């Protein structure tokens, strides 16, 4: 019986290793339908929204998706990189891929992927396979583990591989909430940013993306990972928890999320005559909607309206030298173990 060969089966055998850098995702544009497509994929993920489908899907398709793209699209427009007609996250992610590839050298192929939107994880895997990679190191770029970030990225990677008869060998990079290189990079970035300010902040707020309390109660280690990051960063800087409080942003829906919530906390600081603050967001390796607009625009406005005076946001590590060194250093042991 004759069988038809799949394109990937025609590739010559090789021990080449590929590195797949996975980030959260972004819409392809700021228009209604582009944002709706992105939100539909994101909010349909059962790792992100764990409510019963019989309850959630009617809400999603009947109320949220018809309305939310207008608000989200307006937010994306405020931060959109018009020079490249792309979101900052996509631009930064592409730069990370290019620079990490240059750092690791020609023997390692590096591709980027988004869990939601484009370039997809399937596209990233295909890019590596076409380059002859039979071994892939997958690197979800989330410093703190959660089921809604790291786990869903890995889930989708393996779902992609389930469709292939010939699979590459896979290794995944774990979370790194208090890895010394990560903490040193954060501290260096914070010090460099503070040196540019004309007035010293009275507080440095450490803001992480939020998560429902229910998820933590069910065993998600995310809150503990955030604590580890905050504690290590304070120790590196030589600051107390009072000087560098930890908060959680991006609350969604009526249920209880991790507290304290960033916006009310910052507004309360202003009402307590704390006039100057800086905010650092160490849950993100690349600036995105949550850092640039939610913190940089919305939270700034709330702080000033409540009586604050000076508000500053520490940029994420992005594609700076520290970020490229960190990603490369964390990926290299897995790459080398595959190369032996």
C-alpha positions in Angstrom: 0.0 0.0 0.0 1.4 3.4 -1.0 1.5 6.3 1.4 1.9 9.9 0.6 4.8 11.6 2.4 4.2 14.8 4.3 6.5 17.7 3.5 8.4 17.5 6.8 9.1 13.8 6.3 11.3 14.7 3.3 13.7 16.7 5.4 17.2 15.1 5.9 17.9 13.9 9.4 19.7 16.4 11.5 20.6 17.1 15.1 20.0 20.8 14.7 18.4 22.5 17.7 15.8 25.3 17.4 14.7 27.8 20.1 11.1 28.9 20.2 10.4 32.1 22.1 6.7 32.3 23.1 4.9 35.4 24.2 1.3 36.1 25.1 -0.1 37.7 21.9 -1.4 40.7 20.2 -4.1 41.7 17.6 -3.0 42.3 14.1 -4.5 45.8 14.1 -6.5 48.2 16.1 -9.8 47.9 14.2 -12.9 46.2 15.6 -12.6 42.9 13.8 -8.9 42.5 14.3 -9.3 43.1 18.1 -12.4 40.9 18.2 -10.5 37.9 16.6 -7.7 38.3 19.1 -10.1 38.6 22.1 -12.1 35.6 20.9 -9.1 33.4 20.9 -7.7 34.7 24.1 -11.0 34.6 26.1 -11.9 31.2 24.7 -8.9 29.6 26.4 -10.1 27.4 29.2 -6.7 28.0 31.0 -7.5 31.8 31.0 -11.3 31.6 31.8 -12.1 28.6 33.9 -15.8 29.3 34.2 -18.1 26.5 32.9 -18.5 26.9 29.1 -22.3 26.8 29.3 -22.1 30.0 31.4 -19.1 31.7 29.9 -19.7 31.2 26.1 -23.0 33.0 26.0 -21.5 35.9 28.0 -18.5 36.0 25.7 -20.4 35.9 22.4 -23.5 37.8 23.5 -22.0 40.6 25.6 -18.2 40.8 25.7 -17.2 40.3 22.1 -19.8 42.6 20.6 -18.6 45.5 22.9 -15.1 44.9 24.3 -13.3 45.4 20.9 -14.2 49.1 20.8 -12.6 49.8 24.2 -9.6 47.5 23.7 -9.1 48.9 20.1 -9.0 52.4 21.5 -6.4 51.3 24.0 -4.2 49.7 21.4 -4.4 52.8 19.2 -2.9 54.8 22.0 0.2 52.7 22.0 0.4 51.4 18.5 3.7 51.6 16.7 2.6 53.4 13.5 6.1 53.3 12.0 5.8 49.5 11.8 2.0 49.2 11.9 2.3 46.7 14.8 1.8 46.6 18.5 4.9 47.3 20.6 4.8 43.7 21.9 5.2 42.3 18.3 8.0 44.8 17.5 9.9 44.0 20.7 9.4 40.2 20.3 10.8 40.3 16.8 13.8 42.2 18.1 14.3 39.7 20.9 14.3 36.8 18.3 16.8 38.6 16.1 19.2 39.5 18.9 19.0 36.1 20.6 19.7 34.4 17.3 22.8 36.7 16.8 23.9 35.9 20.4 23.5 32.1 20.1 25.2 31.9 16.7 24.4 30.3 13.3 24.2 26.8 14.7 20.9 27.6 16.5 17.7 28.6 14.7 15.5 31.0 16.7 11.8 31.6 16.0 9.2 33.6 17.7 5.5 32.8 18.4 2.5 34.2 20.2 0.0 32.0 22.1 -2.8 34.2 20.7 -2.7 35.9 17.3 0.2 35.9 14.9 2.8 34.6 14.4 1.2 31.5 15.9 3.0 28.7 17.7 2.2 26.4 14.7 4.0 28.9 12.5 7.0 29.0 14.8 7.2 25.3 14.9 7.0 25.0 11.1 9.7 27.6 10.8 12.1 25.6 12.9 11.2 22.3 11.2 11.8 23.8 7.8 15.2 24.9 9.0 16.0 21.3 9.8 15.5 21.4 13.6 14.7 17.9 15.0 15.1 19.2 18.5 13.2 22.3 19.9 13.7 24.2 23.1 10.4 26.0 23.9 10.8 29.1 26.1 7.5 30.7 27.4 8.7 34.2 28.3 6.9 34.4 31.6 9.2 34.9 34.7 6.4 33.7 37.1 4.6 30.5 36.3 0.8 30.3 36.0 -1.5 28.0 34.3 -2.9 30.9 32.3 0.5 31.8 30.8 3.2 29.1 30.9 0.9 26.1 31.0 -1.3 27.3 28.1 1.7 28.1 26.0 3.0 24.5 26.5 -0.5 23.1 26.0 -0.8 24.7 22.6 2.7 23.7 21.6 1.9 20.0 22.3 -1.5 20.4 20.6 0.3 21.6 17.5 2.6 18.6 17.7 -0.3 16.2 18.0 -1.2 16.9 14.4 2.2 15.8 13.2 3.2 12.2 12.5 6.9 13.1 12.8 7.5 15.1 15.9 10.7 16.8 17.0 12.1 16.2 20.5 10.9 19.0 22.9 12.4 20.6 26.0 10.7 23.5 27.8 12.3 26.2 29.9 10.8 26.6 33.4 9.7 29.8 35.1 12.5 31.9 36.6 10.9 34.2 39.3 14.1 34.8 41.3 16.9 33.6 39.1 19.9 35.7 39.9 20.4 36.9 36.3 16.8 38.0 36.1 16.8 39.9 39.4 20.1 41.5 38.5 18.7 42.7 35.2 15.6 44.1 36.9 17.7 45.9 39.5 20.0 47.4 36.9 17.1 48.5 34.8 15.4 50.1 37.8 18.6 51.9 38.9 19.2 53.2 35.4 15.6 54.5 35.2 15.7 56.2 38.6 18.9 58.0 37.6 17.0 59.7 34.8 14.4 61.2 37.2 14.7 64.7 38.6 12.9 63.7 41.8 13.3 60.5 43.8 10.1 58.5 44.1 8.7 58.1 47.6 7.4 54.6 46.6 8.4 52.1 44.0 5.3 50.0 43.3 5.9 46.5 42.0 2.8 45.7 39.9 2.1 42.2 38.7 -0.7 41.0 36.4 -3.5 39.7 38.6 -5.2 36.3 39.0 -8.4 35.1 40.6 -7.9 34.0 44.2 -9.8 30.8 43.2 -6.9 29.7 41.0 -4.4 30.1 43.8 -6.6 28.1 46.1 -6.6 25.3 43.5 -2.8 25.1 43.6 -1.5 27.7 41.1 2.0 28.8 42.3 1.7 32.2 40.6 1.2 34.3 43.8 4.2 32.6 45.5 6.3 33.2 42.4 5.4 36.9 42.5 6.4 37.1 46.1 9.7 35.5 45.3 10.4 38.0 42.6 9.4 41.0 44.8 11.4 39.7 47.7 14.6 39.1 45.7 14.3 42.5 43.9 13.9 44.4 47.2 17.0 42.5 48.6 19.0 43.4 45.5 18.0 47.1 45.7 18.2 47.2 49.5 14.6 48.3 50.0 11.9 47.3 52.4 8.4 46.1 51.6 7.1 49.5 52.6 9.4 51.2 50.1 8.5 48.7 47.4 5.0 47.4 47.9 3.6 44.6 45.7 0.2 45.0 44.0 -1.8 43.3 41.2 -3.3 44.9 38.1 -5.7 43.9 35.3 -8.6 42.6 37.4 -11.4 41.2 35.2 -14.9 40.2 36.2 -16.7 40.2 39.6 -14.7 37.5 41.4 -12.0 38.2 44.0 -8.5 38.5 42.6 -5.1 38.7 44.2 -4.8 41.9 46.3 -4.0 44.6 46.8 -5.3 45.9 43.5 -2.9 48.3 41.9 -5.2 51.2 40.9 -6.9 51.6 44.3 -3.6 51.2 46.1 -1.9 53.9 44.0 -4.9 56.3 44.4 -4.7 55.7 48.2 -1.0 56.7 48.2 -1.9 60.0 46.5 -4.6 60.7 49.1 -2.0 60.0 51.8 0.2 62.8 50.4 2.6 60.5 48.6 3.3 62.7 45.6 5.9 60.9 43.7 5.9 57.2 42.7 7.5 54.9 40.1 6.0 51.6 39.0 7.9 48.5 37.8 6.2 45.6 36.2 8.5 42.5 36.5 5.8 40.0 35.3 6.5 41.2 31.8 9.7 40.8 29.8 8.4 43.1 27.0 6.2 46.2 27.1 2.7 45.6 26.0 -0.9 47.0 26.5 -0.8 46.2 30.2 2.4 48.2 30.8 2.2 51.0 28.3 -1.5 51.8 28.5 -3.0 50.3 31.7 0.0 51.5 33.8 1.5 54.2 31.6 -1.7 56.0 30.7 -4.6 54.9 32.9 -2.9 54.5 36.2 -0.9 57.7 35.7 -4.2 59.6 35.2 -5.7 58.0 38.3 -2.7 58.9 40.4 -2.6 62.5 39.2 -6.4 62.9 39.6 -6.1 61.6 43.2 -3.6 64.3 44.0 -0.3 62.7 42.9 2.4 64.8 41.2 5.1 62.7 39.6 4.4 59.3 38.1 7.0 57.2 36.3 7.0 53.8 34.7 10.1 51.6 34.5 10.4 50.1 31.0 10.4 46.3 30.7 13.7 44.7 29.8 12.5 44.4 26.2 15.3 43.8 23.7 18.0 45.5 25.7 21.3 43.9 26.3 20.2 42.6 29.8 17.2 40.9 28.3 19.1 39.2 25.5 21.8 38.0 27.9 19.1 36.6 30.3 17.1 34.8 27.6 20.3 33.4 26.0 21.7 32.3 29.4 18.5 30.5 30.5 18.1 28.8 27.1 21.7 27.7 26.6 21.8 24.8 29.1 18.7 23.2 27.5 20.2 23.8 24.0 23.5 22.2 25.0 21.9 19.2 26.6 20.1 18.6 23.3 23.3 19.1 21.3 25.2 16.4 23.2 
